[in-house]
Amino acid sequence: MDIKAKLCAEFPVSPAHMENIIKLIDDGNTIPFIARYRKEQHGACDDQVLRDIADRLQYLRNLEKKKEDYASSIEEQGKMTPDIAASLEKAETLAALEDVYRPFKQKRRTRATVAKEKGLEPLAVTLLTQLLTDSTPEKEAEPFVDAEKGVETVEDALKGAADIIAETMSDSPDVRKELKALIFSKGIIHSEAKTEEDSVYSGYYDYSESVGKIPPHRILAINRGEKENFLKVSIQIEDFAAMGIFYRTFVVKGSFSEQFIKETALDSYTRLVFPSVEREIRNDLTEKAAEQAIKMFGQNLKPLLMQPPIKNKTVLAVDPAYRTGCKLAAVDGTGKVLYTGVIYPTPPQSKTAESASKVRALIAKYGVECISIGNGTASKEAEIFVADTIKDYGGKVTYAVVNEAGASVYSASKLGAKEFPDFDVSVRSAVSIARRLQDPLSELVKIDPKSIGVGQYQHDVPEARLNESLRGVVEDCVNAVGVDLNTASPSLLGYVAGITSAVASNIVAYRDENGAFKSRAQLKKVKGLGPKAFEQCAGFLRIPGGKEPLDNTGVHPESYAAAKKLLDEVGVDSEKAGRENLSSLSEKVVTFGKTKLADDCEIGIPTLDDIVTELSKPGRDIRDALPKPVLRSDLLSLDDLKEGMELTGTVRNVIDFGVFVDIGVHQDGLVHISQITNRYIKHPSEVLKVGDTVKVRVLSVDTKKKRISLTMKG
């Protein structure tokens, strides 16, 4: 297989660029580095396309390696033929390759194995080839009766031959391929109850849907119901349609063994082939559903991480609870903890007046501008309390309800204990809730991405694949934003391209021992950070106020000379680079001519464009251009909602069948996929992402079940 040609056919990338991408990956470059600093070599592909290419490249190489291994095995067995070699070469998936190799795989002891040991294979071949015209199966079986070999009768001989033929049929890659195609086009996946007990799976207690059309989220739901012993799941297909495949392949009409072969084919189908193919198809459906769930998790995680920070504001966090009270943490604009404490505005204590007085005192003392409320237990009561408490400030103090998923995981972790050794677990959680509002990315990287609470069925997908995918999402976000080398935590540094967790710790240790970094070049003195790692990470690290102003931009050190030459060419003082906004630079570059400038500076136009963008606004944060979080000063209750009411909300989660929107009533409302837009869409992610601010209208409210149905239409 020509892997490069195969990749070019699957991705919109030219052969020359694809060759460069493969070489860059093979040379050990990270995806963020390739995406950002090697644009000329790959045609400015984005990081996700590059990750998809890297994944596919690995899959195709594994496929080719397996083809070689299987070909060698078949050669060693002395069974290789031109047809088998061609079938191996044509296999485009690991599943198809396994089907080709199946007849040659070392099998456990089967009924067919025993029959072969009794010398019945020649009889099986005679019966299956059906070349004779004036015989009968019984007549052909007579010479194989041998009591010493355990073949007592003609019936014994025919039974053994049938076992060999049934296994031969089950090993046919063509039959299995046709059967799979039939099941995907005509098959039904059916679930039924294994218990009379009511459960969340009751909607699947007698449920059927086309195998080829069932959506991924339903596959995962059915699988979970089966795993928890509420459901029995099966694939159903009309037997006559399936048997038609066997008859066309193996039966010669009018032959002496026609009926015998038909009966054997039925046994092969029901006992061997269908159970095996059913497992494979369900595994295939599950794998595709898991990939979709992982993709959705990544799509939801990215905008959550990329939410704009609430910069330079003192935030008071409220971590709600009932019996143990609401933990408080006041954090200044740099993330430094100013105060921690507890109030009891919620039941059973309900010390509302005392708690309000304390909160107002903290607002006055520390200049609190925003209150961050965790969305866990007692969040509704805490939100009502906060809204009532800050009414007197006339909107000068606002609040936001923050997704606290994973905060408790962080607060009980070694990292949480190391960061705040003197704080109780619950207080660490409150600090995390405050910082999540101030800088979501810096805080959320401390938490296992699976615990952040977006997506669907994250506990039902392969953990290693999920971790790999989510790490890629976090890595892309961190490198797109850039990291302050002198303030970043080891957790944040560990996601910078080329930096391992060990090197991240070494960077912090070096910083603690030697003081703040003065230049990117100083990184070369850090233990374990060699030339390759420096090349990969340098452009993503920022040093505000350092010796070299360009160290506070996304310009890579390898392009410093080009950047300074560019400024000289267009008549801009290079001393201003990295220190001031050079807003006129872009116009001057266009006037001068991009192509000539790029040639003079010995760089490509994509790199030229990136340098101009960075120099125009040094130290910029790309998140500032995104929609800001919705900050509230009042709230509604579920009882306040009426049909037809129009509201503004924030998308909290995007899933296969719709989106959940926070409209300020504690309970998120569902906009079903059919209510998102007037045009047809296959998936909500085509239109919306986490963090989007949307206008919605209330369709219905079920206060008993706490369900809100919303629409974006009209």
N, C-alpha and C positions, 0 to 999 in steps of 0.2 A: 504493500500500500504506500502511495506517495502521501505522506502525512501533511506536508505543506499544501499540496493541491487540495486535499480533503478539507483542511482548515479554511482555505481560500473560498471553497464552495459553500462553506457554512457561515462564514463571517464576511462582512463587506470591507475586506482588506485586500490590497493588491499583493501579488506574489513577492515583490521586492520588500514591501513593508512587513509581510508575514515572516519572511526569512530573517529580517532584523529582529522581530519580536522573539522568535524562537531562540536566536543567538543571545539576545539580552537576558532572557530567562535562564538559559543554560549557563550563562556567565555569572549567575548568582545575584543578579540585580533584583531589588524588591519592586513590587507592582507600583507603589506610590512614586518611587524614583523614576521608573520607566515612564509612567504617565505624565509626570511633571517636567522632567528634565531631558527626555529623549524624544520629544515630539516629532522632530524632523525624521527620525528613523522609523517611526511607526504610523505617521500620518495623522497625529493628534487624536488617537483613540482615547476614549475615557477609561478611567480605572476599572469600571465594571466590565467593559468589553475585554480588557486585558486579562482580568481575572478569569472570565469565561474561557478565553483562549487558553490560558495556562491550565485550567481544569481539563479542558477537552484534549489538549496536547498530552497530558499525563494519562488520560483514559486511552487514547489511541496508541500510545507507546506500550501501555500495559497489554492492550489487545494484541499488538504485534509480537510482544514477548511471549504471550500465551500461545499464539499461532506457531511460533518456532518450537516451543516446548512440546506442544501436541504433535506437530509434524515429526519431531525426533522420536517421540514415544511410538507413533504408528510405524515409523521406519524400523525401529528396533523390534517391533512385533512381526515385521515382514509383511505387513498388510497394506502398505501404501500403494495407491493407484493414481493415475492422472485425474480421475473424477474426484477422488477424495482430496487430492492436493488443490484442485480448483475450488472445491466446496470450502476448504479451510481459508483459502485466499479471499473468497467472496464474502465471508462472514463479516458483517459490519458492527455487530454487537457481541458482547461477552455471552449473552444468552444464546444467540444463534451459533456461536462457536462451540458452546457446550453441547448443543444438539448434534453438531457434526461429530464431535469426539465421543459422544455417549456410547456407541457400540464398542469402542476400544478402551473404555475406562475399566480399571480394575474393579470388579464388582464383588460385593459380598456374596456368600453362597446362596444361590437361588434355586428354585425348582428346575429352571433350565440348566443350571450348572450340574445338578444331580443327574438329569436326563442325558447330558453329554457324557458324563462319566460312565453311564451305562451303554454307551456306544450308539445312541439313537440319533445323532446329528445327521448321518447320511439319509435316514428315513425322513427326517424333517425337511431336508433339502429337496428330496424327490417329491414329497407332498406339496411343498410350497411352489416349486417351479412348474408343476402341473403340465409337464411335457407329454406324459403318457395319455393314451386315449382309451385303451381297452383293458383297464385294470380297475381295482378298487383300493381304498385305503387299507382295508383289512388284508387284502392279498399282499400288498407291499410290506405290511407290518409283520407277516408270518416269519420271515427269515431272522427277524430281530428278537424273537422270543428266546430268552436265555435265562433259565432259573438261577444260574450261578451269578449272573450280573444283576439279579433282582427284577428281571422282566419275566413275570410268570405267565402272562397271557398276551394275546393280541391287543386287548384293551389297554393293558399296561404300556405296551409299546406306543400305541396311538396317543395315550395320555401324555407320555413323556415327550413325544414329538410335538404335540400341541403346545407344551410348555416352552419348548425351544422356539417354535414359530411365533408364539405370543410375545416372547421377549425380543425376537428379531423385529417384529412389527413395532413394538414400543420404542425401539432404538432408531427408527427411521426418522431422520431430520425433516424430510419432506412432509411426512404425515403430521408430525408435531407442528411444523410451521403452518400447514393448512388448517389444522384444528384450532390453533391459537387465533388465526385470522377469522375463522368462523365464529369463535366465541366472542371476539371483540366486536364483530358486526351484528351477531344475532343472539348472543348469550345474555342471560339475566343474572344479576347478583341479588340474592334473596336472603333476608334475615328474618328470623322468627324468635319468639320468646322461649327462653329456657326456664322461666319462672313465672309465677302468677303475681309476683311482687311488683308493685308500681315503682317506676324509676325514671330517671332522666332519659332513658332509652325507650320509653313506652311508644314513642313515635316510630320505632323500628321493630316493634313486636310482630308485625306482619307487613314487611316492606319489600318492594321489588323495584329494580331500576336497571336500565341497559348497562352492560359492562362497559361499553364504549363511551357512554355519556355521563356516568355518575361523577359528580364533581369531587375534587380532592378532599374537601372538608367532611363530606359524608363518608368517604372511605375511612378516614381516621376516626370518625365518631363510631361507625360500625365496628371497627377493629377494637376500639376501647371497650365497647359494650360486650364484645365476645371475650376479651381478655378478663373482664370483670364478671364473667359467667352469667350475664343477663341475656345474651343473644347466641343463637346458633346461626352461622353464616355459611352459605353455599353458593356455588355457581351452577346455573341450570341451562341446559341446551337440549334441543330436540334430538333424541338418540338417532332417529333415522337420517338426519342431516349429517351427524358426525360419522355414522357408519358408512354413509356414501363415500366418504374420503377413503376409508379402509377398503371398501369393495373396488373402487376405481384403481386403487394402488396394487392390491394383492390378488384379487379374484379373477380367474379366467373362466368366462362363461362356457358351460358345457364340458368342462374338464372333469376328469374322474374324481377329483378331490374338492370340487367346487363347494359342496355343502359343508364338508369338513373345515375348509379354510374360512368360510363364513362364520361358523360357530367359534372357531379359534379367534377370529378377528373381534367378535363380540366380547370374548373373554379378555383379550388383550386391551381393548378399549375400556371396559368397565373395571378391570382389576389393576391394570398397570398404567395405561396412558392417561386416561382422564384424571385420576387422582393426582398424578404428577403434574400434568399441565395446569390443573386447577390451582395447585400450590404455586406454580411459577407465575400464573396470571395474577393471583392475589398478591404475591410478592412484588410483581411489577407495578400493580396499581398502588400498593403501599409505598414503594420507592418514589413513584411520581408524585403521590400525595405529600410525602415527606419533603421532597424537594420544593413543592409549591409552598408548604407551610414555612420552610426555612427561608424561601425567597420573600414571603410576606413578612416574616419576622424582621428580615434585613431592611425591607422597604419601610417598615414602621419605625425601626430603631434609628435609622439615619436622620430623619427630620427631628426626632426626639433629642438626639445628641446635638443636632445643629440649631436648636432653639437659640435665639439671640440672648446673650447674657443681660442681666439687669445690672449694669455697670455702676460702680461707685455709689451704691445705695446701701444704707444700713438696713438690714432685714431682721425682723423678729420671727422666729419659727415657732409654730405651735404643733406639737406632736400629740394628737388627740388620744384620750383614753377615758374610761369611766372611773372605776374604783381607785386606780392609782393616780388619777389626775392628769392634766395636760402638761407635758414637759415643755419648757421654754428655752430658747437659745437666741441671744442677740449677737449678730455677727456684723462687723463693719464692712466697708466697701472693698477691703482687700481679703476678706474671708477670715479675719482674726476674730476669735470668740471674745466678746465683751462681757457676757453675762449668761448664766444658766440658772434655772429655777423651775418651780412647779406651781400651777394654779389648779383650782377645783371648781370650774364652772359647770361641769357636767354631773349628772346623777352618779352615785347616790348623795354626794355632798351638796352639790348645787349651790356653791358659794359664789353666786354670780356677781353681786355688788363688790365683794372683796376682790374677786379676780379682775373685774373691770378696772377697779382703782389701781391695781398693780400694773396692768397692761398700759394704762394711760401714763403712769409714772415712768415706765420704761421708755415709752414713746418720747416723752419730754426729755428724759435724761440722756438718751443716746441718739436722739434725732431720727428715730425709726421712720422710714418712708413707706415701707411695704411689709406686709405680714404674709408669711408663707405657711399654709396649713396642709398638713399631711392628709391624704384621702382615705385613711384606714378607719378602724373602729372609732365610733363617736365623732367622725368628721362632720356630719351634718350638724350636730349640736354645737361643735366648736365653731363652725362657720357662722351659724346664727349668732352665737355669742360675740364673735369678732365683728360681724357686720353691725350689730347693735352698739358695740363699744366704740367704733370709730365714726359713727354718724355725726358726732359733734365736730369732727375735723373738716366736714364739708368736702370730702373727696381728696384732701391733701395726703391722707394716709389711705393706701389701697391694700387689697389682699389678693392672693391667688391660691387656688387649691392645687397642690403639687402631687403628682403621682409618687407615692412613697414606696412603691414596690422595690424590694431589695435593700431598703434602708436598714431593716433589722438584720439582714444578712451581713451588711458591711459593719454595723455597730458591734456585732459579736465576733467579727473576724480578727485575725492576727494584725491585719493592716489597721483596723479601727483602734485596736488596743495600743498599737505602736504610735499612732498619730495622737491619741488622747488617752494616755495611760492613767490619768487621774480622774477620768470621767466614768460615770456609770454607763452601762450599755444603752439605756433609754435616752440619756443626755446626748450621747454620740449620735443617736438616730435623729434627734432634734437638730443638731448642728448640720447633719447631712441634708435635712429637709430645707434648711435655710440656704445652704450653698447650692443646692439644686436649682434654686430660683436665680441665684447670682450668676452661676456659670455651670449650666447643665453638663457640658462636655467634661470639664475637669473633675466633676464630682461623680458622674456616672461611670467613668472609666475604672473606678475603684470597685465596681460591683460586677459580678459574673453576669454577662449580658442576658443569660437565660432568666435571671431573676428580675429583670427590669419591667416585665409585665406587659409587653405589647406582642401582637401576633396571635396565633392560635395553635393549640395542640403542641406547644413546644416540648411537652414531656412525652410525646408519643413518637418523636422522630429520633434518628440515630444521634447520640450525643456528640460523638467525635465530629460528624459532618456539620452539625449545628454550631459547635464551638469554632470550627474552622471558618465557616461562613460569617459568623458574627464578628469574629476577630478581624476579618477582612473589612467589614463595614466600619468598625470602630477605628481601625488603622487608617482607612481612607478619610474619615472625618477629622481625626487628629492631625493628619498631615496636610489636609486642605486648609485647616485653620492656622496651623503653625503653633509652636510651643515656646513660651518664654523659658529660656535655658536656666535662668537664675531663680525662678519661682516654682517651676514645675515639680510635681511629686514624682516619686519613682513609678507610680502606676501610670501616670500620663506619659512619662518619658519612654516607658516600656512599649508604647504603641507607635513610637516614631520609627520610621523606616530604618532598618539596619541596626536598631538598638535592642538587645535582648534584656530580659529582666535583670540579669546579673550586671550587665553594663550600666543599666539605668541606676542601680544601687551604687555602682562605682562613681557615676557622675555626681550623685548627691553627696557621697562621701568626700569626693575631691572638692566639691563646692563648700562643704562644711569645714574642711581643713584649710583651704586656701582662699576662701572668700569668693565673692561673685566672679563669674567668668567675665573677662574683659574683651575677649574675642572668640570667634568660632575656632580659630586655629589652636586655641588653648585646649580644645577637646582632644587633640592628638596626645596630650599628656595623661589622659585618663586610662587607667589600667584596663586592658581588654578591648580598647577601641582602636582598631587598626586602620590602615589606609582605606580598605574597602568599606568598612563601617562608616568612616568619616565621609567618604564620597556619598553614601546613601543617605545619611542623616543630616548633613550640614545645612542644606537648603531649607529644611523644615524647622530649624531651631532659630529663635530670635534673641537678640541681645540689645534691648533698649539702652541708649546712652553709652554704648561701648566705644572702643578705640576706632573701630571701623564702622562708619554709619550704615554701610550696606549690610552689616550683620543683623540689622533690624528689619530686613526685607526678605522677600522670598527669592531674591537673586542668589543663585548658587555661587560659591566662591570660585568655581571654575570659569564663571562668566563676569567676574569683577572687572577684568581688563576691558572686556567688550562693552560693559555698561559705561565705564568711564570714557572710553573712546566715542561711544554714541553721544554722550553729553557734549564732548568737545566738538564733534562734527556739527551738532545743531546749535552750538553757541550757548549752552547752559553751563553755569558754574558747577563743576563736579563736586565742589566742597558742600554744595547744598543737598547732594544726593543722600537719601536716607535720613535727612534731618528735617527737610521741609517738603510740603506738598508741591510737586512740580506739575500743576494742573495744566499748564500750557504745553507740556512736553509732547503730548499725543498729536496736537495740531502741527507742531514744528516737524515732527517725524513724517507726517503725511505730506507736508509741503516739500520737505527735502527729498522724499522718495524712499519708501520702505525697502525696495529691492536693492537700491544702491547702498543704503545704510547697512543692510544685512551683509552684503558682500564686503563692504569696507571693514566691518567689525568681525568678519569671518564667523558669522552665525546664521542660522536659518530664520525665516520670517516668524514662525511660531515662538522661537526663543526671544526674538526682538520684541514681539507683542507682549510677552510675559514680563520682560524687563521694563518696558514702558509702563505697563499696568502697576508694577511694584514701585517704581520710582515716582509715579504720579501721586500715590498715597502710601508712603512708607508706614509700616506698622498697622496697616488696615486689618480689620477683622471682617471676613466675608459674611459672617453671620449677621452683621449689622444691617445688611440689605434685605434680610428675611423678615416676615411679619412678626411683630413683637407679641409676647404673651398677653392674653387678655387679663387685665388687672381690674378687679371689681371693688366697689365700695358698698354694695348692697346685694341682696339675693332674693330669689323666689323660693317658695316651697312647692312641693308636688301638688298641693291643693290649690295653689294659685294658677296652675296651668289650665287653659281652656282650649277647646278645639278652635283652630283658625288663628291662634295667637302667633305673632311673628317675633322671632328672637335671633340674637347673634350668639354663636357658640364656637367652640374650638374642637376640631377633630382629635379624638384621643386614641382611636384604634381603627385600623382599616383591615377588614377581613374579607373572605371570599364572597359573602352574601350581603355586604353593606358596610356602613361605618357607624361608629359610636361617637356621639357629639356631646360635649359638656356644655350645657345651657344654663349652668348656675343654679341647679336645683339638687345638687348632690348626686342624683341618679342620672347617668348618661342616657340620652335618647338614641334610638336606632333609626338611621335612615337606610331603609332597604335598598338594594341595588336598583330596583325598579323605580325608586323615588328620587334618585340622584339627579337625573337629567332626562330631558325629553327624547334624546337620541339613544340608540342601542349601544350599550357598552358590555364588553365581556367580563370586565372586572372593575371594581371601584377604584383601584389604583390608577386607572387610566385618567381619572378626573381629580382625585383627592389624595392627600397625604397627611400623616400625623402632623398636627400643629397648624393646619390651615384654619383660618377664620372664615366661617360660613354663615349665611343667613338661612334660617329654617322656619317652617311653619308646623305647628302642632297638628297632627292628624288625630291621635287618640291618646288617652291617658288611662292606665289601669292602676289605680292607687293600691289595690289589694296585692297585685303581683309586682308592683313597682316597675311597670313597663311604660315607656314613653315611645310612641311611634311618631316619627317626624318625616317631613318631605322637604326637598329643596326645589321642587318643581314650581314654576310660577312665581 
